[in-house]
Amino acid sequence: MAKILMLAQNASSARTPLLWNKALKKLGIDASVHLRDVECKSSTELKSEIHRDEYQAVILGHPNKLYATQLVTLTNVESTRSGLNLLIRTNDMWQGFNFDGTAFSLSLFEEFPTLASESLFLFLGTGSTANSCSTEVISKIGYESVRLIPRSYFANPKDDIFHYLNLRDMGVSEKSVVVVNCTPMGKFGYPIPKNLITKLCTLYPVLFYDINYYFDQRNPWTDLIQSESVRDGKRMNLIQAALGFHEVFLQEAMSKEESVKFFESLQ
C-alpha cells in the first residue's frame, strides 16, 4: 500500500486529505493518507518528519511548505519564495510542486473572465502564497496592474497606516480593484484590522477574494467589505487537491481537466 503524508500546522482539519481519501476509495487505489499536525521551523525538522516512514508523496501546508525547496532535486516552481505544497518521491529523491498560483488563476478567471484586462489586483500579504498567486496574475496582465501589501502593515494599529491605499497613490486611474487576501486574517478568528477595512471600502473593490475557505461558517469578510462580490478559497482548494492527486496517481489515466471534474464529483 502506498503511503501519503499530510504535514501541516492544522493537517487534521484540512480538506485536501479528505478529498484524496475519497478519490482513492472511488478509484480503488491501494493507498492511504496519513495526517500529522506539525509546525516545522527549519528544513532540517521537515526532512526528519518526511523520512520517518516510506512515503510516496507528502502534502505540505503552512508553514512547512516554506522549508521544502531545500530538500528537492527537481521543482516545477521558478521562485523559491513560492514554497512547495507537494513532494513526490522517485528513487529516494524528492520532486517538488506548487499549485497555488495555477489553482487561484483557474478558480478566479473561470468565474470572472474579464478581470484580467480591466482590474488592478491588490494582494494582502507578501508570503509564499501571495507570491505564487500574484506571479500567475502578472503573467496574464503585467506588473503594472499588481500591488502587494506586506503583512507587517496589518499589525500596526495606527489609523493612518493604510493612507496610501488609494488609486492615485498607487499610480493607477480608472481601474476596477480586485483585493486578494493571502493572509490568515479572518481564518480561525484571526483579527481583521478596522482601519484596513475602512481603507479597502474606499476602493469599492469589484471582487474581494479570500484564499481561506470556510465550511460551516460565514465568511467574516462578507459583512465587512463593500464589494459586488466576495469569494473564498473553496474552489481554489479543490483545484489544488485535484492537481496534486493527478500528479501522483492519474497522469496516465486522466487529463488535468478531467481530474478537476472528478474531484468536483466527490463533494
Residue pairs with C-beta under 8 A, 6 or more apart in sequence:
1 30
1 31
1 32
2 29
2 30
2 31
2 32
2 56
3 31
3 32
3 34
3 53
3 54
3 55
3 56
4 17
4 20
4 31
4 32
4 33
4 34
4 55
4 56
4 57
4 58
4 59
4 248
5 33
5 34
5 35
5 36
5 50
5 53
5 55
5 57
5 58
5 59
6 14
6 16
6 17
6 33
6 34
6 35
6 36
6 58
6 59
6 61
7 36
7 38
7 40
7 46
7 49
7 50
7 58
7 59
7 60
7 61
7 64
8 14
8 37
8 38
8 59
8 60
8 61
8 62
8 64
9 37
9 38
9 39
9 61
9 62
9 63
9 64
10 37
10 61
11 17
11 35
11 36
11 37
11 38
11 61
12 35
12 37
14 35
14 61
15 213
15 215
15 237
15 238
15 241
16 59
16 237
16 240
16 241
16 244
17 33
17 35
17 59
19 238
19 241
19 242
19 245
19 263
19 266
20 33
20 59
20 241
20 244
20 245
21 32
21 33
22 266
23 29
23 245
23 249
23 262
23 263
23 266
24 31
24 32
24 33
24 249
26 266
27 249
29 249
31 56
31 249
33 59
34 55
36 49
38 49
38 64
39 63
39 64
40 46
40 49
40 63
40 64
40 67
41 63
42 67
43 67
43 68
43 70
43 71
45 67
46 64
46 67
46 68
46 71
47 71
49 64
50 58
50 71
50 87
50 94
55 89
56 88
56 89
56 248
57 86
57 87
57 88
57 89
57 244
57 248
58 86
58 87
59 85
59 86
59 244
60 68
60 83
60 84
60 85
60 86
60 87
61 85
65 83
65 84
65 85
65 98
65 128
66 83
66 128
68 83
68 84
68 87
68 94
68 96
69 75
69 77
69 80
69 83
69 84
69 96
71 87
71 94
71 96
72 84
72 87
72 93
72 94
72 95
72 96
73 93
73 94
73 95
74 93
74 95
74 96
75 84
75 95
75 96
75 97
75 98
76 96
76 97
76 98
77 83
77 84
77 96
77 97
77 98
77 132
78 135
79 131
79 135
81 128
81 131
82 98
82 100
82 101
82 128
82 131
82 132
82 135
83 98
83 128
83 129
83 132
84 96
84 97
84 98
85 97
85 98
85 99
85 100
85 240
85 244
86 96
86 97
86 98
86 99
86 244
86 247
86 248
87 94
87 95
87 96
87 97
88 94
88 95
88 97
88 247
88 248
89 95
97 244
97 247
98 128
98 132
99 239
99 240
99 243
99 244
100 128
100 129
100 132
100 133
100 240
101 132
101 133
101 135
101 136
102 136
102 239
102 243
103 236
103 237
103 239
103 240
103 243
104 132
104 133
104 136
104 180
104 211
104 236
105 133
105 136
105 137
105 140
106 239
106 260
107 233
107 235
107 236
107 239
108 115
108 209
108 236
109 115
109 116
109 140
111 231
111 235
112 207
112 229
115 176
115 178
115 206
115 207
116 137
116 140
116 141
117 141
118 175
118 176
119 145
119 175
119 176
119 177
119 178
119 206
119 207
120 145
120 146
120 147
120 167
120 170
120 172
120 175
120 176
120 177
120 178
121 134
121 137
121 141
121 145
121 146
121 147
121 178
121 180
122 147
122 149
122 165
122 177
122 178
122 179
122 180
122 203
122 205
123 130
123 133
123 134
123 146
123 147
123 148
123 149
123 180
123 182
124 130
124 149
124 151
124 154
124 179
124 180
124 181
124 182
124 183
124 185
124 196
125 148
125 149
125 150
125 151
125 181
125 182
125 183
126 148
126 149
126 150
126 151
127 151
127 182
127 183
129 182
129 211
130 148
130 180
130 182
130 183
133 180
133 182
133 211
134 146
134 148
134 180
137 145
137 146
138 146
145 172
145 175
147 170
149 165
151 183
153 161
153 162
154 183
154 185
154 193
154 196
157 193
157 195
158 195
159 195
161 195
162 195
162 196
162 198
162 199
162 200
163 169
163 199
164 170
165 199
165 200
165 202
165 203
166 199
166 202
166 203
167 173
167 175
167 177
167 203
176 205
176 206
177 203
177 204
177 205
177 206
178 205
178 206
178 207
178 208
178 209
179 200
179 203
179 205
179 207
179 208
179 209
179 225
179 227
180 209
180 210
180 211
181 208
181 209
181 210
181 211
181 212
181 221
182 211
183 190
184 190
184 212
185 191
185 192
185 193
186 192
186 210
186 212
186 219
186 220
186 221
187 212
187 214
192 220
192 221
192 224
197 224
197 225
200 208
200 225
201 225
201 226
204 226
204 227
205 225
205 227
205 228
206 227
206 228
206 229
207 227
207 228
207 229
207 230
207 231
208 221
208 225
208 227
208 229
208 230
208 231
209 231
209 232
209 233
210 219
210 221
210 230
210 231
210 232
210 233
211 232
211 233
211 236
212 232
212 233
213 232
213 233
213 234
213 236
213 237
214 232
214 234
219 230
219 232
221 230
222 230
238 260
238 263
238 264
238 267
239 260
239 263
241 263
242 256
242 259
242 260
242 262
242 263
243 256
243 259
243 260
245 259
245 263
246 254
246 256
246 259
250 259
254 262
